[in-house]
Amino acid sequence: MAELPKIDGPRIEPKSGAAKQLVVFLHGYGADGNDLIELGRAWQQLLPDAAFVSPHAPEPCGQSPMGRQWFPLTMRDPSERWRGVTIAGPVLDKFLDDELQRRNLPPGALALVGFSQGTMMALHAGLRRAAAPAAIVGYSGMLVLPSDGPPEAMATQIKSRPPVLLVHGDSDEVIPVQAVMMAAQGLAALEVPAEWHISPGVGHGIDQEGLRQGGEFLARQFKARPAVM
């Protein structure tokens, strides 16, 4: 069996000292870990005990050589997203295990925050973790379903049902806002608790209100699940 690619990226240390939680940012197609890491600085007041890390995706981006991708996107093959998250999932999962171990944190002290393609990865990997993350926040993304079936076809693969917040701009020109409702319906079919927020006038990005909602959601979920060693 081939060894999985190793990924890494920029980090921000906890404001309070030793980490009690870990927030992992998963960037979008054509970006890299530097694109989201500053969200951690914006959330430090809300999450003083959290360490933040934003790994670079494992592959150079086919459409943006300076950026990275979790998997290729050509938009020509309807099954490419499902194939992509399935192949990249173990790479991300290994990184999450290693980072939790490095921080000496329990699996439940983890939260995933994705943007666009990173949201696809956060939902795919997070729902398959043996121990549920404390939370998943997905910006401007979608729930990737098996290419040959409805959401219920995923039920046998799901191992955890962490609380999810989906945030999407109603003027998103890359992934239409309808994707948030489709994701919410898909998560409901899997009995995964999900909330959502629509940002008026926002395109494929994150506004201040979406940023606030995400940070406060993480703070609530971490408080609901204290770290236990």
C-alpha positions, 0 to 999 in steps of 0.5 A, a space after each residue: 500500500 502506497 504511503 499517503 502524502 503528508 500535508 502541513 501548513 501555517 499555525 496559530 498558537 492559542 491565546 491562553 497558552 496550552 491548546 485545549 481545542 484544535 481548529 483545522 481550516 481547509 482551503 478552497 480550490 486554487 488557494 493554499 493554507 495561507 488563505 484561511 489561517 487569518 480567520 484564526 486570528 479573528 476568532 482568538 477572542 472567542 476561542 482563546 484555548 484553540 490552536 489553529 492550523 491550515 494545511 496546504 492541500 496535497 496537490 498542485 492546482 491544475 488551473 492555478 499552478 501557484 495554488 493547491 487542490 484537494 482534488 482536480 475539478 474539470 466540471 466535465 465529469 459528474 463523478 469527479 467530486 465524489 472520486 476526489 473526496 474519497 481519494 483525498 479523505 484518507 490524507 486529511 484524516 491522517 493529518 488530523 490524527 497526527 495533529 491531535 496527537 502532536 497537541 495531546 488532544 482527544 478526538 472530540 477537541 477537533 473542529 473543521 472549517 472549510 471553504 468551497 472545496 475545503 467544505 466538501 472535504 470537511 463534511 466528507 472527512 468529518 462525518 467519517 471520523 471514528 469519534 465525532 468532531 466538536 463541530 464542522 463549519 462549511 463556507 460556500 461549499 456543498 455536501 458531496 454525495 455518492 455518484 450513484 445514489 441519494 444521501 441515504 446511500 452514505 448512511 453506512 459510511 457515516 461514523 459520526 454526526 457532529 453539529 454542522 453550520 453551513 454559510 453561503 452567499 446568496 450571490 455566489 457565482 461559483 457554487 449556487 446558494 441552492 447548494 446550501 439547502 441541498 446540503 442541509 437536506 442531505 445532512 438531515 437525511 443522515 440525521 446530522 444536526 445542521 444549521 445554515 446562514 445565508 449572507 445577502 449580497 455576498 458572492 463566493 466569499 465570507 463576510 463579517 456576519 458569516 465570520 461572526 456566525 462561524 466563530 460563535 458556533 464553534 465557541 458554543 459547540 466547544 463549550 458543550 463538549 469540554 476537552 476530556 483527556 
